[in-house]
Each structure stands twice: as C-alpha cells, then as structure tokens.
C-alpha cells in the first residue's frame, strides 16, 4: 500500500511540473503574439516577410515545447519503470529474507529438539551407567564375600584334609598285622571307610560273636576314636547271597549292632555317635557267582565321619 502511494505522489508531482512548464511557454507565446499583433495594428506597417518569420519562430517554440514535454514524459516513464524494477527487486529480496528467516526458525526449532533429545539420551545413559555401576559394586562385594568364603572353606578343607590324613595314618596303624583280604582302610569323600571281612571279624559264619583277632582290632580303633571326639561312626554289615533274604538281613543287622556294642564298650564317644544298619545280600561289590566274589560280599564296613 505504501509503494502505491509513493508512485501516485511521484506521478502527480511530475505531471504538475510538466503542466506548469507548458503553461509558462504558452503564456509567453501568447504574450509575444499579442505584442506582435499590437505592433502591427498600431503601426499598420507589417510586412508579410516579418509575419512569416514570427509564425516560424512560434512554430519552433511550440516544437521545442513538445520536444521538452515528450522528453519529460519519457524520463518520467523511465523513472517509473526503474522504480517498479527496484521495488520488484526489493520485494523479491524481502520475500527471500522472509523465507530465509522462516528456514532459520525451522532449523533453530529442529536443533533445539535435537539438543533436547541428546540431553534426554545422555541422562538415560547416565542413569543406566549409574545402575550398572551400582550392580558392579554389588557384584564386586558379592565376589569379595565369595572369595573370602572360598578362602575360609579352602582353609577349612585344608585343615580337614590334614586331620583326615592323620586319622587315616592312625587307623592304618591299628590294621597293622592284617592283610588286604582281612581288613583295609581308605579315605572316601572326606570320610574313612574300614572294610573288614566277616570271616575275619566273627567267630562263625552264622554268628555275631567277635573273633579274638577282631577284638584286638576293634579295641585299637576304639582308642583312636577316643582321641577324636568329633567323629561319628556308622557300621554297615553285608552278606553273600547264600540263604533267605530276610534271614540274611536280620543276621547283618545283628552283626552291625555287635560291632557297635564292642566299640562303645572301649570308647568314650556318646551313644548318639553310632549308627548300625544291616544290608544283607542287597549291597554286593561283586556278583555272587564264585566263592571269591561271595567272600568279597561278606564284609562289614566301619565308616568314620568327621563332624
């Protein structure tokens, strides 16, 4: 709207200037004509040649005035066109600046959102890292406690192994004078298992009385157990497959009880430290098909546990 007002005012002022110029020229020509006419009328001596010259001069003046008018109008048109071109360029420049400003505003909003997203992602990663750090610290504490427990168990195991080996040495001393077929001892799973042949341990093949040789052996074992008050003793008696299963179970149970009784009479361990069980023919170490295998199955196991 401001551009239209500007062009209108410029156009109006230009026309006013041209009209003023034309009026001044016309007034001058008219004045000259009147003066010429007055002179001719008063003197009545006007030559045709002089008149023609005056007409030619007037025509030249009119031509000059038209030329000036046309040049002025052409200049005005050129100025108007230049102003239009300049204003069009300005409009394009303003539109370009507006678009650029809008683009910058959009870029700014995009950058702000991207920055906000980055901050949120950073905070999320920071929180995850904090949780992982707490988890790692907790795991390190657990690992430290586990390591300490393992060290303690290792130390305990080492002590138990030393005690077990010491006890095994003492038991083997008790078995001195016997051969492998009669009695032998071994460490099994942290315990000591003494395997004694029933033919060596009992007086008869169907009785529960302890033989003379076995009596001496059991008294020596009782002395060792007395020196190891934290021990527990389990006696398991087994038979071969000769006979009825029920009778063999009952016989093996009575024999296990007889061994426990013999140990308890010569040892200071409390009664709760002993356990007796009979397995009969149901716990063989070899098939009951040969005399040698049957002899292996006729056995009593004295198991010493460390509490």
Secondary structure, DSSP 4 states (H G I P E B T S, - for coil): -HHHHHHHHHHHHHHHHHHHHHHHHHHHHHHHHHHHHHHHHHH----HHHHHHHHHHHHHHHHHHHHHHHHHHHHHHHHHHHHHHHHHHHHHHHHHHHHHHHHHHHHHHHHHHHHHHHHHHHHHHHHHHHHHHHHHHHHHHHHHHHHHHHHHHHHHHHHHHHHHHHHHHHHHHHTTT--TTTEEEEEETTEEEEEEEHHHHBSSSS--PBPHHHHHHHHHHHHHHHT-TTEEEEEEEE--SSS-HHHHHHHHHHHHHHHHHHHHHT--S-GGGEEEEEEETSS-SS-TTSHHHHHHHSEEEEEEEE-
